[in-house]
């Protein structure tokens, strides 16, 4: 059994014939991408903070950075962009 992230990577590997899949939103840091993915899964900032063992303030900072880098002003806008890119699968 694999996590959703690992399963998505495996599926991407098969889709591209073994070529590495492009990383969605390359301007985001890996932590920002992780926060975006968890938000797209429906987790609240507090739940994301608990999962990543960081403070709520740290998550809020990451979310603000994600909004700026994705040029969105709402969480729903960021989630829509994330899901279009294949994030938020679980």
C-alpha positions in Angstrom: 0.0 0.0 0.0 1.3 3.5 -1.0 0.4 7.0 0.1 -1.4 9.1 -2.4 1.8 11.0 -3.2 3.8 7.9 -3.9 0.9 6.3 -5.9 0.7 9.5 -8.0 4.4 9.4 -8.7 4.2 5.8 -9.8 1.3 6.5 -12.1 3.2 9.5 -13.5 6.2 7.3 -14.1 4.1 4.8 -16.1 2.3 7.6 -18.0 5.6 9.2 -19.1 7.3 5.9 -20.0 9.8 6.1 -17.1 10.7 9.8 -17.6 10.5 11.8 -14.4 7.1 13.6 -14.2 7.3 17.4 -14.1 6.9 18.8 -10.7 3.7 20.9 -10.4 4.3 24.5 -9.5 8.1 24.5 -9.7 8.2 28.0 -8.1 6.8 26.6 -4.8 9.2 25.1 -2.3 8.7 21.5 -1.4 7.1 22.5 1.9 4.7 25.0 0.2 3.7 22.2 -2.3 3.1 19.9 0.6 0.9 22.5 2.4 -1.0 23.1 -0.9 -1.5 19.4 -1.4 -2.8 18.9 2.2 -5.1 21.9 1.8 -6.4 20.5 -1.5 -7.2 17.3 0.5 -9.5 19.4 2.7 -7.3 19.8 5.7 -7.6 23.0 7.7 -4.5 25.1 8.7 -4.6 23.6 12.2 -4.8 20.1 10.8 -1.9 20.8 8.4 0.1 22.2 11.3 -0.5 19.1 13.4 0.3 16.8 10.5 3.6 18.6 9.7 4.4 19.2 13.4 4.8 23.0 12.9 2.9 26.0 14.3 -0.3 27.4 12.9 1.6 30.6 12.1 4.1 28.7 10.0 1.3 27.1 8.0 -0.4 30.5 7.5 2.9 31.9 6.2 3.2 29.0 3.7 -0.4 29.5 2.6 0.3 33.2 2.0 3.4 32.4 0.0 1.4 29.9 -2.1 -1.3 32.4 -2.8 1.3 35.0 -3.9 3.2 32.5 -6.1 0.0 31.1 -7.7 -1.5 34.5 -8.1 -4.7 33.6 -6.3 -6.5 35.4 -3.5 -8.6 32.7 -2.0 -8.1 29.2 -0.6 -10.6 27.9 -3.1 -8.6 29.4 -5.9 -5.4 27.7 -4.7 -7.3 24.4 -4.2 -8.7 24.6 -7.8 -5.2 25.1 -9.2 -3.8 22.3 -7.1 -6.5 19.8 -8.2 -6.0 20.8 -11.8 -2.3 19.9 -11.4 -3.1 16.5 -9.8 -2.6 17.5 -6.1 -5.1 16.8 -3.3 -5.6 13.2 -4.2 -5.6 12.0 -0.6 
